[in-house]
Amino acid sequence: MIPATKPATVPIRFSLPIGGVAGTSFKPEHLPAILEAGSQAGFFEVHAENYMGAGGAPHRALEAIRRDHPLSLHGVCMSIGGPQPLDRTHLARFRSLVARYQPALVSEHLAWSTHETSFFNDLLPLPYTEATLACVCDHIDEVQEVIHRPLLLENPSTYVTFRESTMSETDFIRAITKRTGCGLLLDINNLFVSATNHGYPALDYLADFPLAHVEEIHLAGHAEQTDDDGNRLLIDSHDGPVADAVWQLFEIIVGQRGPVPTLVEWDSRIPEWPVLLAEAAAAQAILDRGQTASAAEDRRAA
């Protein structure tokens, strides 16, 4: 059994759900500029594992942000795709963060990062088989039961595929949503990176993706390299601005799904706050156009 905890909560000062707004990753070096600007329309996302200590400077900074802004809690180490049981201590800490900060969105990755006693600083792919599907669904059910709310599952960026896979990634994800009732976090940069690396059109993947279950979108930058054969290879690096091709896919997706909370991720080579804020503003402009188009469609249908 996970031990019961009674963490302090920060009062909620906004209505849920948060709607079609753009947000950014929260980086502590941006805290002074954010606080000086005051309450803003967007939201902030943090990696859960950076806040699993009981207190200290990280929590003081996050509490200052959370008082005036919606928060998205994004897990990166749950290893939902791994074959071994979930780490109960990690899951308890994750639950405590959800209770403490009452985030508007809670998400994790369709990936694995642990094996027995080894921990990998990466989000590794998994074969899409019935056995893997059952394991992933059991893990998602467990997380959702513990945190008492739906989890959003993020599509991966991949560099290899498995010969033993018996279904496509989109079929695998669709089956997960049906069995567990979880929502989806559609990372468009991941989609574009995987499509480029494996040589299929991103729009083909998108056409088969269960967009109706998408409750959050991620945008990010990527790095371009070449593999040993000289072929183009994209790396999901989160260290630069969103690429034009990803912006174009985002506009298409908003046109089909409508505006949903959208996060700009930037996790290394962190820019000055105005640079990241400008990326979020560009995302918000696309979301606003999508909202206007949806409203016009509703008026025509009325």
Buried (B, 14 or more C-beta within 10 A) or exposed (E): EEEEEEEEEBEBEBEEEBBBBBBBBBBBEBBEEBEEEEEBEBBBBBBBBEBBEEEEEBBEBBBBBBEBBBBBBBBBBBBBBBBEEBBEEBBBBBBBBBBBBBBBBBBBBBBBBBEEEEEEEEBBBBBBBEEBBEBBBBBBBBBBEBBEEBBBBBBBBBBEBEEEBBBEBBBBBBBBBEBBEBBBBBBBBBBBBBBBBEEEEBEEBBEEBBBEBBBBBBBBBBEEEEEEEEEEBBBBBBBBBBBEBBBEBBBBBBEBBBBBBBBBBBBEEBBEBEEBBEBBEBBBEBBBBBBEBBEEEEEEEE
